């Protein structure tokens, strides 16, 4: 699908109620974790950490942190036991993050204050990642986000849990809403408000359907991601790769990764484009 529309998403709106946003994030956290959405990009993440000389991930736009614990366990099992993560977001969710920090015995930490992904404070260091959120940024802001990583001389990985296909739009309005209605009582931690705004006043599922469809329509293709990277890094300070990785059970993950060229002895030129279909 080449169509890309700049429609709004409810979770981007500053006035959007936190209780509804949290309910949507809880659903995404559960689904991404349960389905292992980002497992296919673990080798890319490991390569980015190695080539950027990092052992810490700085997650931008973390939301409820869905899937990160699974990624960390996989990285630890594949020879990088010291990798840790800090969650950040413009709309922090310290309650959800504190639970993750407790479960992982501090392997996951968090920044309780709002963090603008376009201007990350200097004290927050690490290989930057952004999962399922890069499509929220229009081209100018997306370029600024990547430029800030280049300016900070830190690696960055952008990952979207879809391949931008019409089938994904169909799933967003059929199968996934049914799954949300069936699974909501099992989300933890338990919130009575989640039940109210799912079943009595169904704002959470309705807003999730809208945002899910718009997310696919707003996604950047690998070629567009690489063009944004080149705009953010005209001097070729970073090595860039963009493409898609397929999950074993079918779905794809679209990605862009970059790290300082000075750390990449194998790099030839300023950028590369790797497309994995």
DADA-V992117 format. One record per residue. N is the residue number from 1. RES is the residue in one letter. SS is DSSP state (h for helix, s for strand, l for the rest). PHI is phi in radians with two decimals (NA if undefined). PSI is psi in whole degrees, 0 to 359 (none if undefined). Layout:
N;RES;SS;PHI;PSI
N;RES;SS;PHI;PSI
This chain:
1;X;l;NA;122
2;X;l;-1.71;346
3;X;l;-1.12;133
4;X;l;-2.40;116
5;X;l;-1.98;141
6;X;l;-1.69;71
7;X;l;-1.61;165
8;X;l;-1.50;155
9;X;l;-2.08;140
10;X;h;-1.01;319
11;X;h;-1.19;347
12;X;h;-1.44;343
13;X;l;-1.39;129
14;X;l;-1.11;331
15;X;l;-1.51;355
16;X;l;-1.11;132
17;X;l;-1.03;133
18;X;h;-1.05;325
19;X;h;-1.16;325
20;X;h;-1.32;317
21;X;h;-1.03;316
22;X;h;-1.10;320
23;X;h;-1.09;320
24;X;h;-1.15;318
25;X;h;-1.14;323
26;X;h;-1.06;318
27;X;h;-1.12;313
28;X;h;-1.09;319
29;X;h;-1.00;313
30;X;h;-1.10;312
31;X;h;-1.19;316
32;X;h;-1.10;320
33;X;h;-1.22;314
34;X;h;-1.16;323
35;X;h;-1.56;353
36;X;l;1.02;43
37;X;l;-0.93;320
38;X;l;-1.76;12
39;X;h;-0.98;321
40;X;h;-1.08;339
41;X;h;-1.73;7
42;X;h;-0.98;316
43;X;h;-1.06;322
44;X;h;-1.13;318
45;X;h;-1.14;318
46;X;h;-1.10;320
47;X;h;-1.15;318
48;X;h;-1.08;318
49;X;h;-1.08;314
50;X;h;-1.12;314
51;X;h;-1.32;339
52;X;h;-1.67;359
53;X;l;1.19;32
54;X;l;-1.96;156
55;X;l;-2.28;10
56;X;s;-2.26;136
57;X;s;-1.78;136
58;X;s;-1.96;105
59;X;s;-1.56;118
60;X;s;-1.62;147
61;X;l;0.95;47
62;X;l;-1.21;339
63;X;l;1.02;232
64;X;l;-1.61;4
65;X;l;1.38;28
66;X;l;-1.07;129
67;X;l;1.54;345
68;X;h;-1.16;320
69;X;h;-1.07;320
70;X;h;-1.11;318
71;X;h;-1.08;316
72;X;h;-1.11;317
73;X;h;-1.06;320
74;X;h;-1.19;317
75;X;h;-1.06;317
76;X;h;-1.09;321
77;X;h;-1.27;339
78;X;l;-1.80;28
79;X;l;1.71;12
80;X;l;-2.24;67
81;X;l;-1.21;343
82;X;l;-1.62;4
83;X;l;-1.23;132
84;X;s;-2.22;172
85;X;s;-2.47;144
86;X;s;-2.08;126
87;X;s;-1.47;138
88;X;l;-2.44;157
89;X;l;-2.89;154
90;X;l;-1.18;333
91;X;l;-2.10;83
92;X;l;-1.04;150
93;X;l;-2.19;70
94;X;h;-1.04;329
95;X;h;-1.14;312
96;X;h;-1.15;320
97;X;h;-1.22;323
98;X;h;-1.10;323
99;X;h;-1.12;319
100;X;h;-1.15;320
101;X;h;-1.10;321
102;X;h;-1.20;317
103;X;h;-1.09;325
104;X;l;-1.70;7
105;X;l;0.96;43
106;X;l;1.55;356
107;X;l;-1.09;325
108;X;s;-1.78;128
109;X;s;-2.15;180
110;X;s;-2.69;156
111;X;l;-1.77;112
112;X;l;-1.25;341
113;X;l;-1.57;153
114;X;l;-1.03;139
115;X;l;-2.19;123
116;X;l;-1.45;119
117;X;l;-1.16;345
118;X;l;-1.52;348
119;X;l;-2.61;75
120;X;l;-1.26;129
121;X;l;-0.99;146
122;X;l;-1.08;333
123;X;l;-1.36;350
124;X;l;-1.66;105
125;X;l;-2.01;164
126;X;l;2.27;169
127;X;s;-1.19;118
128;X;s;-1.38;139
129;X;s;-2.30;153
130;X;s;-2.53;115
131;X;s;-1.87;130
132;X;l;0.97;28
133;X;l;-2.40;348
134;X;h;-1.13;330
135;X;h;-1.15;344
136;X;h;-1.18;341
137;X;l;-1.68;123
138;X;l;-1.13;165
139;X;h;-0.89;318
140;X;h;-1.11;315
141;X;h;-1.22;322
142;X;h;-1.07;318
143;X;h;-1.12;319
144;X;h;-1.11;322
145;X;h;-1.09;314
146;X;h;-1.18;322
147;X;h;-1.10;324
148;X;h;-1.14;324
149;X;h;-1.18;320
150;X;h;-1.14;317
151;X;h;-1.07;324
152;X;l;-1.43;356
153;X;l;0.99;38
154;X;l;-2.08;149
155;X;l;-1.21;162
156;X;s;-2.58;144
157;X;s;-2.29;126
158;X;s;-1.91;125
159;X;s;-2.35;128
160;X;s;-2.07;130
161;X;l;-1.42;45
162;X;l;-2.80;162
163;X;l;-1.87;5
164;X;l;1.09;69
165;X;l;-2.19;158
166;X;h;-1.09;329
167;X;h;-1.07;325
168;X;h;-1.16;325
169;X;h;-1.15;319
170;X;h;-1.10;316
171;X;h;-1.09;324
172;X;h;-1.14;336
173;X;h;-1.93;1
174;X;l;-2.20;280
175;X;h;-1.16;314
176;X;h;-1.15;319
177;X;h;-1.07;322
178;X;h;-1.12;317
179;X;h;-1.07;321
180;X;h;-1.09;317
181;X;h;-1.15;324
182;X;h;-1.33;327
183;X;h;-1.70;342
184;X;h;-0.88;318
185;X;h;-1.07;344
186;X;h;-1.71;357
187;X;l;-1.20;141
188;X;l;-2.22;144
189;X;l;-1.25;153
190;X;l;-1.19;136
191;X;l;-2.34;123
192;X;h;-1.09;325
193;X;h;-1.07;328
194;X;h;-1.13;320
195;X;h;-1.18;317
196;X;h;-1.05;313
197;X;h;-1.56;7
198;X;h;-1.83;317
199;X;h;-1.86;318
200;X;h;-1.43;312
201;X;l;-2.19;92
202;X;l;-1.31;53
203;X;h;-1.26;323
204;X;h;-1.09;308
205;X;h;-1.16;323
206;X;h;-1.15;315
207;X;h;-1.19;327
208;X;h;-1.15;319
209;X;h;-1.07;312
210;X;h;-1.06;309
211;X;h;-1.12;326
212;X;h;-1.14;316
213;X;h;-1.14;313
214;X;h;-1.12;325
215;X;h;-1.02;315
216;X;h;-1.13;318
217;X;h;-1.20;334
218;X;h;-1.57;350
219;X;l;-1.09;146
220;X;l;-1.54;142
221;X;l;-1.36;166
222;X;h;-0.98;319
223;X;h;-1.13;320
224;X;h;-1.18;322
225;X;h;-1.08;317
226;X;h;-1.16;324
227;X;h;-1.12;320
228;X;h;-1.10;319
229;X;h;-1.10;318
230;X;h;-1.15;324
231;X;h;-1.17;324
232;X;h;-1.34;338
233;X;l;-2.35;62
234;X;l;-1.14;338
235;X;l;-1.48;355
236;X;l;1.24;36
237;X;l;-1.26;339
238;X;s;-2.03;156
239;X;s;-1.68;131
240;X;s;-2.13;143
241;X;s;-2.35;141
242;X;s;-2.45;151
243;X;s;2.95;204
244;X;s;-2.37;145
245;X;s;-2.11;136
246;X;s;-1.71;134
247;X;l;-1.31;153
248;X;l;-1.05;333
249;X;l;-1.75;15
250;X;l;2.18;306
251;X;l;-1.07;162
252;X;s;-2.04;159
253;X;s;-2.11;127
254;X;s;-1.60;138
255;X;s;-2.48;157
256;X;s;-2.43;127
257;X;s;-2.27;147
258;X;s;-2.64;151
259;X;s;-2.61;161
260;X;s;-1.00;130
261;X;h;-1.09;330
262;X;h;-1.13;341
263;X;h;-1.61;359
264;X;l;-2.01;95
265;X;l;-1.21;342
266;X;l;-1.58;352
267;X;l;-1.24;140
268;X;l;-2.18;118
269;X;l;1.46;191
270;X;l;-1.71;344
271;X;l;-2.79;160
272;X;l;-2.44;157
273;X;l;-2.20;116
274;X;l;-2.07;119
275;X;l;-1.99;118
276;X;l;-1.97;109
277;X;l;-1.88;none
